[in-house]
Amino acid sequence: MTKLRVVTWNAEGMFVEGSKTRRALPHDALAVLRKLKADFVVVPEFGNIATAHEEILLAIRSLGYEISLAAYDDERSPGVGMAILSRLPVTSALRHALPETGRPYIELHARDEAGEQIRVIGVHLDDRAEDTRLKQIVAVISSVNSDISAPTLVMGDFNAMHEKSLFARFARSSIAGRLASLVRHEQLRSVAGRVHEMGYGTTINTMLNDTKLRDLDTKHRRTISAKQAGLEWAPALRLAKIDWIFGSKQFKVIGYRVLRDVGSDHRPVVADLQY
């Protein structure tokens, strides 16, 4: 059996100073990366790709990672892009466009020491509307189902909850929807409205129903707080699970953790696997 450690971590731009979070700097992101000791790391918000400092990229490479980057063309986060970091030799890194927004997602192919191919798909779905996410997840599912022979992982920030989680049930309720519209703080009102949509759960249902992948976290551990850029005063209490790791049948989970607050609104999510 081969062991593998994989991580999904929306770093809120921590790897590039000035991108988003004001609670951490690139050297903090590097410190987290060193402690993770992962084979694959999907970073849906790496930072502003165009202004990434070469010394930070060199430091990541010095940890043994190949870096696959894809910049977003997003008016709300201009230049901020995603990354997949791989300690396994990369044979290809394909960039696909998500419907509606055109935001890219990365399909990475790598080989382990035995020469077996592993596929990792990193995603960052729209955070505003469930209808948009549903269109986007259909595209991701098409990529997943195009090759079901290789061990496959799909990881990232889905901006979507499982419909049966307690917080999702509250978030999608009519009461929560009305409360969200009454919030006076503009950014907090926007967050509350988006969370209301995330609670519907149809995106995650579609992913599970239309692929042979399974959720590798049976306990549905919460991954995100409201403590983000512009809401630094918000508590770091974890509210919901919107960061997911899905895997094919070849993977056996031997450990799964959500780490502490490290300076972004999303916590690093770590899965230790065998295959």
N, C-alpha and C positions, 0 to 999 in steps of 0.2 A: 504493500500500500504506500502511496506517495502522499506526503503531507503538504498542505498549501494554506497560507494565511492570506485572506483577502479583506479589503477595507473599502467602505464607501464613506466619504467625508466631504460634505459641502463646507469648504473652508471659508466661505464668505469673503473670498478675495485675499486671504491672508498671505499668499505667496508673493503678492505684488503690492508694495506699499501704496496707499491711497486709493485702492480699488473700491473697497466697501467698508469692511469692519474697521472701527476705530479703537477696538479693544486689544488688538494684537498686531505684530509686525512680522515680516518674512522670517526673521530668525526664530520667532516663536513657532511658526509653521514647520521650519526645519527641525526644531527640537521635538515636536510631536511626531514627525516622520521618522526620526531616529528611534524613538521609543516604540513605534508601531511594529517595526521589523517585518513588514508585510511583503508578500510576493507581488501582489497587485494592489494598487490604490486608485480608486476612481474619485476624482475631485471635480464635482460639477461646477463649482465656482472657484477656479484656481486663482484668478485675478485678471487684470488687464493684460492680455497677451502682448500687445504692441509695446508696452513699457516694462515688461519683465526684465529684471536685471540679469545679465549674463552670469554674474557670480552666484546668484541663487540657483540658476539652472545647472551651473557647474557643480554646486554643492549637492544638488539632488542626484546628479549623475555619479558623483563620488560615493554615494550610498549604494551604487550598483543598479540604478534605475535607467531604463530607456524612457524617454518622455514623448508622449503623443499628445499634441495640443490641437484644439479647435476653437477659434474665436467665434463669439456670438455676434450677429448683426441685430442687436436689440436696442431699441431707443431707450429702454428703461435701464439697461446696464451696458452701455456702449463699450465694446472692446473686451468686456469680461468674458472669459471662455473657460472651457473645461479641459481636464487633462486625465489621461490614464498613465500611471507609472507602473512599469513592469520590470521585475528582476529576472524574468524569464526572457530568453531571446525572442524578439518580436519578428515574425515572418511577414506580417502585413498589418496595416492600420487603415481601415476604410472609414471615410466620413460620409454619413448619410444626412439628408435634410429632413427635419420633422415638418409635417403639414402645418399650415396656418402661419406659423412664425418663421419657418425656414431655419430655425436654430439647429445646428448640427448635433448628431450623436455619433459616437465612435464605436466601431466594431473592430476589435483587436484580436489578432491570431498570434499565438506564441507556442513554443515547444518546451516541454520539460526535459529533465536530464535523460529520460528514457526515450526521447524523441516523439512523445505523444503530443498531439495538437490540443491546445486548450483555447477556447474562444471566450472573450470577455467583451460584453457590450455595456458601455457607459452611457447613461441617459440623464437628462435634466428636463423634465416636462414643464409645460406652462403652469404658472402659479395662480392664474386668474380664473379660468373657467373650466368646468368639468367637461363641457362639450368639446372644447379644444383638446383637452387631455385625451379624450376618447379617440379622436381622430389620430392623435399622435401615437397612442399605444398600439393602434392597428398597424401603423408603419413599423414599429419596433417588433411586433409579433411576426410580421412578414419576414423581417431579417432573421429572427430566431428560428422560424420554421423552414427557412431556406436551407438549413444544414443541421439536421438533428443527430448526426453521427458523432460529432466531437463533443466532449464535456463542455457545457456552456454555462456561463454565469452572466446574469443581467443585473447590474447594480447602479445605484444612483439616487438622485432626488426626484421622486415621482410626484411630489406635491399632492399626494393622494393617500387617504387612509383606508383601512379595512372597514367595511360597512358594519361589522359586528362589534368593533371596539366601543367601549363606553364613551370615550370622548367624541368619536365620530357620530354616535347617536345623538349626543347633545348638540354638536356643531351643526348638524344638518336640520335640526328641529326648527319649527316655525318661530318658536320663542327666541332661539339664538339668532335667527335671521332678523327679527325685529329689533333685538337689542343691538346688533351690529350697526343697523342703520341709524341708531340714536346716539352712537358714540360721537362726542364732539371733537376729539383729537383726530385730525385728518389721517395721519399715518395709521394710528391704531384702528380707526374705522375701516381703512382699506384692508388691514391685516385681518380684522374680524370678518369682513365680507368674503375674503378669499378662503379663510378657514371654513366658513359655512359651506362653500362649494366643495372643498376637499373632503368633507365628511360624507358625501354621497356614496363613495365606495365603489362606483361602477368601473372606474379605471382599473383598480386592483382585481376586481372580479373578472374583468375581461382578460387580463393578463393570465390569471390562474386557469380560467376556463378554456382559453384558446391556444394554450401551449402545454407542453408536457413538463414545464418547469414547476417547481414548488417553492414556497416561501421557506427559507432556511431558518427563520426565527419563529418557532412555534409559540413563543411566549408574547409575541407582539410588543417588544420593548419600545418605549417611547424614545424619540430621537431629537426632538426640536423644542426650543423654548421661544418665547417672544422677545428675548434679549438680543436685539439686532441693531444694525446701524440706524441711528435715529431714535431708538428705544433702549438706549443703554441703561436707563433707570428701571426697566422691567425686570422682574425676578427671573433667575436662571432655572426655574422649575420646569422640568420636562412636561410638555402638554400632550404631544401626539406622536405617532409613528408615521413619517412620510418618507423616510429613507429606507430602501429595501434592498435585499440581496436575494435574488431568485437563482436556483440552480437546477441542473438536470439530474437525472436519477443516479448518475455515477458518483455523486458527492455524498459523503456521510459527514454530518456535523459532529465535531468533537468538542467544540466550544463556541460560544457566541456572547459578545459583550457590547454594551454601549458605554463609552468612556465618559469621563467628567467633562465639564465645560472647559474648553481650551481657548476661547476667544471668538468663536463664531456662534451663530444661533443654532447650528446643527452640531451634534456630537459625533465624533468618529465612531463608526460601527464596525466591529471586528468579528470575522468568522474564521475559525480554524477548522479545516476540512481534511478529509482523506478521500482518495479515489483510486 
